[in-house]
Amino acid sequence: MPAFTNDQRFARIANDASYKGWSVSTLGAGGWFGALINGYLCDIISRRWTLLLGALICCLGTGLTAGAQNSTWMFVGRFFIGWAVGSLSAAVPLYNSEVAPPELRGTVVSIQQLAIVTGICISFWVGYGTNYISDTNSASWRVCLALQGVPALLLAVLTLTLPYTPRWLIRQGRKEEALKTLAWLRKMPEDSELVQLEYIEIQAEAMFEAEISAEKFPHLVGGGAFTKFKLQVAQFGELFSTLHMFRRTAVACLTQFFQQMSGIDCIVYYAPTIFESLALPGKTVSLLASGVVGVVFVISTFPAIATIDKIGRRPLLIWGGAGMALMLILCAALTATYQPHWHNAEAAWSTAAFIWIYVGFFGASWGPVSWTVISEVFPLSTRAHGVALGASTNWITNFAVSIVVPIMLERITYGTYLFFLMFMLMGIAFAIWVLPETFGKSLEEMDLVFGSGEGQADATRMERILQELHGVHANGEMKEKDTTSVYSADGARKV
């Protein structure tokens, strides 16, 4: 926006490619930090208050960026916004999965991807609309940045009306409250058979996690917040403890790495700059073209939701990646031929169209599928931390890409497309020869793929816990069982 680029306090962000990259990448750095500490916060202060904290941090970041008086304010504000987004992007699906009925969990969690791309779409069109405020008045960009605080503030207010999740309440030993909350969520009486069955399953999950922690880290069971923090660190270490577990971790992290190295955030973050470089007529037209990116993002998500549980994960990644690779080749060829003046308007608009199609392929494949894959490659005992590590890989790669893209667009122009093409081809090869098909696979079948027995052992343990709980329920005893630890400090089973 001219009002921002002409303001000497922010001129370096607008005109220095390296500085612009660092400005944008601070959001990725904050996202990486937020994703890493999210699990700890969700366990310590609850999923509910983690949502509130994330919303308030986003409001703080919004205030700093919208009211920025210099570049430092902008950098710090974007870090806080990234922190909030990184935390909320993990806390929201966790909360949703724990309050949604079992038969709707997949659908509810899938809707999050649609919500994300809808938010991206809205942000592009807000930028387009506020561009009309004034070319000289800072309100044109301050209003644009301030509006991102509206949904954050709304989330903060609505969080106060949300219940704690039954699963978190059980882990805190608040079982009666958990049962009441579950009955309220299902709109059924507490003694309903369906409510009681789900309540037992939630108890079993809590006992399962407690047993695993007590077996592997008996010296870290119980204790205060710092001990729980050390337990979280130790549980992350489990992801690298054996060769077959390392293979699972590598698959999850590489899936997220290739998702980011496809170049999608090059388009999302720098769309106005890219479209302006095509010599499209006027700054407003480049913002309009950026708005189309958001629309395509939203539309392309629906095919992914409709097909992901029908044709599998790998076909979507392979063929979606192939479509993205083809669009990158076409964009590189046209840019190399017609830059920098783009006297051929048809070539410029064709390049814009290829970028839109590229985004469509991503939205229907690597966008949602990569997140599904990382939740399916881990056994129950390490799934939460494996997914968290995969998410942090996404954010740290996002951080790195955001730094270098402005410099690449300025210095190697069409080479930027070829750079991401190289990684896209590597991602396709990864999906063909390394990534296992996770769709419809049981824990035991995933064990065979990775040459381990964790999944089978976890399934056996969970079956035994469920039988114990069903036995207690059937006898009418429903005694209070210690879900914090069913093992003593030395690892021996309590009786």
C-alpha positions as CSV (number, residue, x, y, z in Angstrom):
1,M,0.0,0.0,0.0
2,P,1.4,3.4,-0.9
3,A,0.7,4.9,2.5
4,F,2.9,2.2,4.1
5,T,5.7,2.1,1.5
6,N,6.0,5.9,1.5
7,D,6.2,6.2,5.3
8,Q,9.9,6.6,6.1
9,R,9.5,4.8,9.4
10,F,8.7,1.6,7.5
11,A,10.4,2.3,4.2
12,R,13.1,-0.3,4.8
13,I,10.5,-3.1,5.2
14,A,8.9,-2.1,1.9
15,N,12.0,-1.5,-0.1
16,D,14.8,-3.8,1.3
17,A,14.1,-7.4,0.2
18,S,16.2,-8.9,3.0
19,Y,14.5,-6.7,5.7
20,K,11.1,-7.5,4.2
21,G,11.9,-11.2,4.5
22,W,12.8,-10.9,8.2
23,S,9.7,-8.9,8.8
24,V,7.4,-11.6,7.3
25,S,9.4,-14.5,8.9
26,T,8.9,-13.3,12.5
27,L,5.4,-14.6,12.2
28,G,6.8,-18.1,11.3
29,A,9.3,-17.9,14.3
30,G,6.4,-17.0,16.6
31,G,4.3,-19.9,15.1
32,W,7.2,-22.3,15.7
33,F,7.4,-21.2,19.4
34,G,3.6,-21.4,19.9
35,A,3.4,-24.9,18.4
36,L,6.2,-26.2,20.6
37,I,4.8,-25.0,23.9
38,N,1.1,-25.6,23.0
39,G,1.0,-29.2,24.4
40,Y,2.5,-28.1,27.7
41,L,0.0,-25.2,28.1
42,C,-2.9,-27.4,27.1
43,D,-2.0,-29.9,29.9
44,I,-1.2,-27.3,32.6
45,I,-3.9,-24.6,32.2
46,S,-6.4,-26.6,30.1
47,R,-7.4,-26.5,26.4
48,R,-10.0,-23.8,27.2
49,W,-7.6,-21.3,28.8
50,T,-5.0,-22.0,26.1
51,L,-7.5,-20.8,23.6
52,L,-8.1,-17.7,25.6
53,L,-4.4,-17.0,26.0
54,G,-3.8,-17.4,22.3
55,A,-6.6,-15.0,21.5
56,L,-5.3,-12.4,23.9
57,I,-1.8,-12.8,22.6
58,C,-3.2,-12.2,19.1
59,C,-5.0,-9.1,20.3
60,L,-1.7,-7.8,21.7
61,G,0.2,-8.5,18.5
62,T,-2.6,-6.8,16.5
63,G,-2.4,-3.7,18.7
64,L,1.4,-3.5,18.2
65,T,1.2,-3.9,14.4
66,A,-1.8,-1.7,13.8
67,G,-0.4,1.1,16.1
68,A,3.2,0.6,15.0
69,Q,5.4,3.7,15.3
70,N,8.5,2.0,13.8
71,S,9.8,-1.3,12.4
72,T,10.5,-2.7,15.9
73,W,6.8,-2.5,16.8
74,M,6.0,-4.3,13.6
75,F,8.5,-7.1,14.2
76,V,7.5,-7.7,17.8
77,G,3.8,-7.6,16.9
78,R,4.1,-10.1,14.2
79,F,6.0,-12.5,16.5
80,F,3.1,-12.3,19.0
81,I,0.6,-12.9,16.2
82,G,2.6,-15.9,15.0
83,W,2.8,-17.2,18.6
84,A,-0.9,-17.0,18.8
85,V,-1.6,-18.6,15.4
86,G,0.9,-21.4,16.1
87,S,-0.7,-22.2,19.5
88,L,-4.3,-21.9,18.3
89,S,-3.7,-24.0,15.1
90,A,-2.9,-26.9,17.5
91,A,-5.2,-26.1,20.4
92,V,-8.3,-25.6,18.4
93,P,-8.4,-29.1,16.7
94,L,-7.4,-30.6,20.0
95,Y,-10.3,-29.0,21.8
96,N,-12.7,-29.8,18.9
97,S,-11.7,-33.4,18.8
98,E,-12.3,-33.8,22.6
99,V,-15.8,-32.2,22.7
100,A,-17.1,-33.5,19.3
101,P,-19.1,-36.8,19.2
102,P,-16.9,-39.7,18.0
103,E,-18.8,-40.1,14.7
104,L,-18.3,-36.4,13.9
105,R,-14.7,-35.8,15.0
106,G,-13.2,-36.3,11.5
107,T,-15.6,-33.9,9.9
108,V,-15.2,-31.3,12.7
109,V,-11.4,-31.4,12.5
110,S,-11.5,-31.3,8.7
111,I,-13.6,-28.1,8.8
112,Q,-10.6,-26.4,10.5
113,Q,-8.7,-26.5,7.2
114,L,-11.7,-24.9,5.5
115,A,-11.8,-22.2,8.2
116,I,-8.1,-21.5,7.7
117,V,-8.3,-21.0,4.0
118,T,-11.5,-18.9,4.4
119,G,-9.5,-16.7,6.8
120,I,-6.7,-16.4,4.2
121,C,-9.3,-15.5,1.6
122,I,-10.9,-12.8,3.8
123,S,-7.5,-11.3,4.6
124,F,-6.7,-10.8,0.9
125,W,-10.0,-9.1,0.2
126,V,-9.6,-6.9,3.3
127,G,-6.3,-5.8,1.9
128,Y,-8.0,-5.1,-1.4
129,G,-10.8,-3.1,0.2
130,T,-8.7,-1.0,2.6
131,N,-6.4,0.0,-0.3
132,Y,-9.2,2.4,-1.4
133,I,-9.1,4.4,1.9
134,S,-6.2,6.6,0.9
135,D,-2.8,6.6,-0.8
136,T,-1.4,8.9,1.8
137,N,-3.4,8.2,5.0
138,S,-1.9,5.5,7.3
139,A,-5.4,4.3,8.0
140,S,-5.3,2.3,4.8
141,W,-2.9,-0.2,6.3
142,R,-3.6,0.4,10.0
143,V,-7.3,-0.5,9.6
144,C,-6.3,-3.6,7.5
145,L,-4.0,-4.8,10.3
146,A,-6.4,-3.9,13.1
147,L,-9.2,-6.0,11.6
148,Q,-7.3,-9.2,12.3
149,G,-7.9,-8.5,16.0
150,V,-11.7,-8.7,15.5
151,P,-12.0,-12.5,15.3
152,A,-9.3,-12.9,18.0
153,L,-11.4,-10.7,20.4
154,L,-14.5,-12.6,19.5
155,L,-12.7,-15.9,20.2
156,A,-11.5,-14.5,23.6
157,V,-15.1,-13.5,24.6
158,L,-16.7,-16.8,23.4
159,T,-14.0,-18.9,25.1
160,L,-15.5,-17.7,28.4
161,T,-18.7,-19.6,27.6
162,L,-17.0,-22.8,26.6
163,P,-16.7,-25.8,29.0
164,Y,-13.5,-27.7,29.9
165,T,-13.1,-30.8,27.8
166,P,-14.1,-34.1,29.6
167,R,-10.7,-35.6,28.8
168,W,-8.8,-32.8,30.5
169,L,-11.1,-32.9,33.5
170,I,-10.5,-36.7,34.0
171,R,-6.8,-36.2,33.8
172,Q,-7.1,-33.6,36.6
173,G,-9.1,-36.1,38.7
174,R,-12.3,-34.1,38.3
175,K,-14.4,-37.1,37.2
176,E,-17.8,-36.1,38.3
177,E,-17.5,-32.8,36.5
178,A,-16.2,-34.6,33.5
179,L,-19.3,-36.8,33.4
180,K,-21.6,-33.8,33.8
181,T,-19.8,-32.0,31.0
182,L,-20.0,-34.9,28.7
183,A,-23.7,-35.4,29.3
184,W,-24.3,-31.7,28.7
185,L,-22.3,-31.8,25.4
186,R,-24.3,-34.9,24.2
187,K,-27.6,-33.5,25.5
188,M,-28.3,-36.8,27.3
189,P,-28.7,-37.8,30.9
190,E,-25.5,-38.9,32.8
191,D,-26.7,-42.5,33.1
192,S,-27.3,-42.8,29.3
193,E,-25.6,-45.9,27.9
194,L,-23.9,-43.8,25.1
195,V,-22.6,-41.2,27.6
196,Q,-21.4,-44.0,30.0
197,L,-19.6,-45.8,27.1
198,E,-17.9,-42.7,25.9
199,Y,-17.0,-41.7,29.5
200,I,-15.3,-45.1,29.9
201,E,-13.4,-44.6,26.7
202,I,-12.1,-41.2,27.8
203,Q,-11.1,-42.7,31.1
204,A,-9.2,-45.5,29.3
205,E,-7.3,-43.0,27.2
206,A,-6.2,-41.1,30.3
207,M,-5.2,-44.3,32.1
208,F,-3.3,-45.4,29.0
209,E,-1.2,-42.2,28.8
210,A,-0.6,-42.4,32.6
211,E,0.6,-46.0,32.4
212,I,3.0,-45.2,29.5
213,S,4.4,-42.2,31.3
214,A,4.8,-44.2,34.6
215,E,6.6,-47.0,32.8
216,K,9.0,-44.9,30.8
217,F,9.5,-41.9,33.1
218,P,8.7,-43.0,36.7
219,H,10.9,-40.3,38.1
220,L,8.9,-37.6,36.3
221,V,5.4,-38.7,37.3
222,G,3.5,-36.3,39.6
223,G,5.2,-33.1,40.8
224,G,4.7,-29.5,39.8
225,A,4.7,-27.5,36.6
226,F,8.5,-27.8,36.1
227,T,8.4,-31.6,36.5
228,K,5.6,-31.7,33.9
229,F,7.7,-29.6,31.6
230,K,10.6,-32.0,31.9
231,L,8.2,-34.9,31.2
232,Q,7.1,-33.1,28.0
233,V,10.8,-32.8,26.9
234,A,11.4,-36.5,27.7
235,Q,8.4,-37.5,25.7
236,F,9.7,-35.6,22.7
237,G,12.9,-37.5,23.1
238,E,11.0,-40.8,22.7
239,L,10.4,-39.9,19.1
240,F,14.1,-40.5,18.4
241,S,14.7,-43.4,20.9
242,T,14.7,-46.3,18.3
243,L,15.3,-46.6,14.6
244,H,11.7,-47.5,13.7
245,M,10.4,-44.6,15.8
246,F,12.9,-42.3,14.1
247,R,11.5,-43.5,10.8
248,R,8.0,-42.5,11.8
249,T,9.2,-39.2,13.0
250,A,11.2,-38.6,9.8
251,V,8.2,-39.4,7.7
252,A,6.0,-36.9,9.6
253,C,8.6,-34.1,9.6
254,L,9.5,-34.6,5.9
255,T,5.8,-34.5,4.9
256,Q,5.5,-31.1,6.6
257,F,8.9,-30.0,5.2
258,F,7.9,-30.8,1.6
259,Q,4.5,-29.2,2.1
260,Q,6.2,-25.9,2.9
261,M,9.0,-26.3,0.3
262,S,6.3,-26.6,-2.4
263,G,6.4,-22.8,-2.3
264,I,2.8,-22.2,-1.2
265,D,3.7,-19.6,1.4
266,C,5.8,-17.8,-1.2
267,I,2.4,-17.2,-2.9
268,V,0.4,-16.6,0.2
269,Y,2.8,-14.1,1.8
270,Y,4.1,-12.3,-1.3
271,A,1.1,-12.6,-3.7
272,P,0.8,-8.8,-4.2
273,T,4.5,-8.5,-4.9
274,I,4.4,-11.4,-7.3
275,F,1.4,-10.1,-9.2
276,E,2.8,-6.6,-9.3
277,S,6.0,-8.0,-10.9
278,L,3.9,-9.3,-13.8
279,A,3.3,-5.7,-14.7
280,L,-0.5,-6.1,-14.3
281,P,-2.1,-2.7,-14.7
282,G,-2.0,-0.9,-11.4
283,K,-1.4,-1.7,-7.7
284,T,-5.1,-2.4,-7.2
285,V,-5.2,-5.1,-9.9
286,S,-2.3,-6.9,-8.1
287,L,-4.4,-6.9,-4.9
288,L,-7.4,-8.1,-6.8
289,A,-5.4,-10.9,-8.3
290,S,-4.3,-11.8,-4.7
291,G,-7.9,-11.9,-3.7
292,V,-8.6,-14.5,-6.3
293,V,-5.8,-16.7,-4.7
294,G,-8.0,-16.7,-1.5
295,V,-11.1,-17.7,-3.4
296,V,-9.3,-20.5,-5.2
297,F,-7.9,-21.7,-1.9
298,V,-11.4,-22.0,-0.4
299,I,-13.0,-23.7,-3.4
300,S,-10.1,-26.2,-3.8
301,T,-10.5,-27.4,-0.2
302,F,-13.9,-29.0,-0.8
303,P,-12.5,-31.7,-3.2
304,A,-9.9,-32.7,-0.6
305,I,-12.6,-33.1,2.1
306,A,-14.7,-35.2,-0.3
307,T,-11.9,-37.5,-1.6
308,I,-9.3,-37.8,1.2
309,D,-11.2,-40.8,2.8
310,K,-12.0,-42.4,-0.6
311,I,-8.9,-42.5,-2.7
312,G,-6.2,-42.4,0.0
313,R,-3.4,-40.0,1.0
314,R,-0.6,-40.9,-1.4
315,P,-2.6,-40.5,-4.7
316,L,-3.6,-37.0,-3.6
317,L,-0.1,-36.0,-2.7
318,I,1.4,-37.5,-5.9
319,W,-1.1,-36.2,-8.5
320,G,-1.6,-32.9,-6.6
321,G,2.2,-32.4,-6.5
322,A,2.4,-33.2,-10.2
323,G,-0.1,-30.5,-11.0
324,M,1.7,-28.0,-8.8
325,A,5.0,-28.9,-10.5
326,L,3.6,-28.4,-14.0
327,M,2.3,-24.9,-13.0
328,L,5.7,-24.0,-11.6
329,I,7.3,-25.0,-14.9
330,L,4.9,-22.9,-16.9
331,C,5.3,-19.9,-14.5
332,A,9.1,-20.1,-14.8
333,A,9.0,-20.4,-18.6
334,L,6.8,-17.4,-19.0
335,T,8.7,-15.3,-16.5
336,A,12.0,-16.1,-18.1
337,T,10.6,-15.2,-21.5
338,Y,8.7,-11.9,-20.8
339,Q,10.3,-10.4,-17.7
340,P,10.9,-7.6,-16.7
341,H,8.6,-5.5,-18.8
342,W,5.9,-8.0,-19.7
343,H,4.8,-6.3,-22.9
344,N,2.6,-9.3,-23.7
345,A,-0.4,-8.8,-21.4
346,E,-1.8,-12.2,-22.3
347,A,1.4,-13.9,-21.0
348,A,1.1,-11.9,-17.8
349,W,-2.5,-12.9,-17.2
350,S,-1.6,-16.5,-18.2
351,T,1.1,-16.6,-15.5
352,A,-1.4,-15.3,-13.0
353,A,-3.9,-18.0,-14.0
354,F,-1.2,-20.7,-13.6
355,I,-0.5,-19.4,-10.1
356,W,-4.2,-19.6,-9.3
357,I,-4.3,-23.2,-10.6
358,Y,-1.2,-24.0,-8.6
359,V,-2.9,-22.8,-5.4
360,G,-5.9,-25.0,-6.4
361,F,-3.8,-28.1,-6.7
362,F,-2.2,-27.4,-3.3
363,G,-5.6,-26.8,-1.6
364,A,-6.9,-30.1,-2.9
365,S,-3.8,-32.1,-1.9
366,W,-0.7,-31.1,0.1
367,G,-2.6,-28.5,2.1
368,P,-5.0,-30.8,4.1
369,V,-3.5,-34.2,3.4
370,S,-0.1,-33.5,5.0
371,W,-1.8,-32.8,8.3
372,T,-3.8,-36.0,8.1
373,V,-0.7,-38.1,7.4
374,I,1.2,-36.9,10.5
375,S,-1.6,-37.9,12.8
376,E,-1.7,-41.4,11.4
377,V,1.9,-42.6,11.3
378,F,2.5,-42.6,15.1
379,P,1.3,-45.1,17.6
380,L,-1.1,-44.0,20.4
381,S,1.7,-43.6,22.9
382,T,3.6,-41.0,20.9
383,R,1.0,-39.5,18.7
384,A,0.4,-36.2,20.5
385,H,4.1,-35.3,20.6
386,G,4.7,-36.6,17.1
387,V,2.0,-34.3,15.7
388,A,3.4,-31.4,17.7
389,L,6.9,-32.0,16.3
390,G,5.5,-32.2,12.8
391,A,3.7,-28.9,13.2
392,S,6.8,-27.2,14.5
393,T,8.7,-28.5,11.5
394,N,6.1,-26.8,9.3
395,W,6.5,-23.5,11.1
396,I,10.3,-23.5,11.2
397,T,10.4,-24.3,7.4
398,N,7.9,-21.5,7.0
399,F,10.2,-19.2,8.9
400,A,13.2,-20.1,6.6
401,V,11.2,-19.8,3.4
402,S,9.8,-16.4,4.4
403,I,13.3,-15.0,4.9
404,V,14.7,-15.9,1.5
405,V,11.8,-15.5,-0.9
406,P,11.9,-11.7,-1.2
407,I,15.6,-11.9,-2.0
408,M,15.0,-14.7,-4.5
409,L,12.2,-12.8,-6.3
410,E,14.4,-9.8,-6.6
411,R,17.7,-11.5,-7.7
412,I,16.8,-14.7,-9.5
413,T,13.2,-14.0,-10.5
414,Y,12.0,-17.0,-12.5
415,G,14.6,-19.1,-10.7
416,T,12.4,-18.9,-7.6
417,Y,9.8,-21.1,-9.4
418,L,12.6,-23.5,-10.4
419,F,13.9,-23.6,-6.8
420,F,10.5,-24.7,-5.5
421,L,10.0,-27.0,-8.5
422,M,13.1,-28.9,-7.4
423,F,11.7,-29.5,-3.9
424,M,8.2,-30.3,-5.3
425,L,9.7,-33.0,-7.4
426,M,11.5,-34.3,-4.4
427,G,8.2,-34.3,-2.5
428,I,6.6,-36.3,-5.2
429,A,9.4,-38.8,-5.1
430,F,9.1,-39.0,-1.3
431,A,5.3,-39.7,-1.7
432,I,6.0,-42.4,-4.2
433,W,8.9,-44.3,-2.7
434,V,9.1,-43.4,1.0
435,L,5.7,-42.4,2.4
436,P,3.4,-45.3,3.3
437,E,-0.3,-45.2,2.6
438,T,-1.9,-44.5,6.0
439,F,-5.5,-44.5,4.9
440,G,-7.5,-47.3,6.5
441,K,-4.4,-48.8,8.1
442,S,-4.8,-50.3,11.7
443,L,-2.1,-49.8,14.3
444,E,-0.9,-53.3,13.6
445,E,-0.6,-52.6,9.9
446,M,1.4,-49.5,10.5
447,D,3.7,-51.6,12.7
448,L,4.4,-53.8,9.7
449,V,5.3,-50.8,7.6
450,F,7.8,-49.4,10.1
451,G,9.0,-52.7,11.4
452,S,8.1,-52.1,15.1
453,G,5.6,-53.4,17.6
454,E,4.5,-50.2,19.4
455,G,1.1,-50.1,17.7
456,Q,0.2,-53.7,18.6
457,A,1.5,-53.3,22.1
458,D,-0.5,-50.0,22.5
459,A,-3.7,-51.7,21.1
460,T,-3.3,-54.6,23.6
461,R,-2.7,-52.3,26.5
462,M,-5.8,-50.2,25.6
463,E,-8.0,-53.3,25.2
464,R,-6.9,-54.5,28.7
465,I,-7.7,-51.1,30.2
466,L,-11.1,-51.0,28.6
467,Q,-11.9,-54.4,29.9
468,E,-10.9,-53.4,33.4
469,L,-13.1,-50.3,33.2
470,H,-16.1,-52.1,31.7
471,G,-15.7,-54.7,34.4
472,V,-15.8,-52.0,37.1
473,H,-18.8,-50.4,35.4
474,A,-20.7,-53.7,35.1
475,N,-20.2,-54.5,38.8
476,G,-21.7,-51.2,39.7
477,E,-18.6,-50.2,41.6
478,M,-17.2,-47.3,39.5
479,K,-14.5,-46.8,42.1
480,E,-12.2,-43.8,41.8
481,K,-9.2,-45.0,39.8
482,D,-6.0,-42.9,40.0
483,T,-5.7,-41.7,36.3
484,T,-2.7,-39.6,37.3
485,S,-0.6,-42.7,37.8
486,V,-1.5,-46.4,38.0
487,Y,2.1,-47.2,38.7
488,S,4.2,-46.4,41.7
489,A,7.3,-44.2,41.5
490,D,9.5,-47.3,40.9
491,G,7.4,-48.5,38.0
492,A,5.7,-51.3,39.8
493,R,1.9,-51.8,39.1
494,K,-0.3,-50.5,42.0
495,V,-2.8,-53.0,43.4
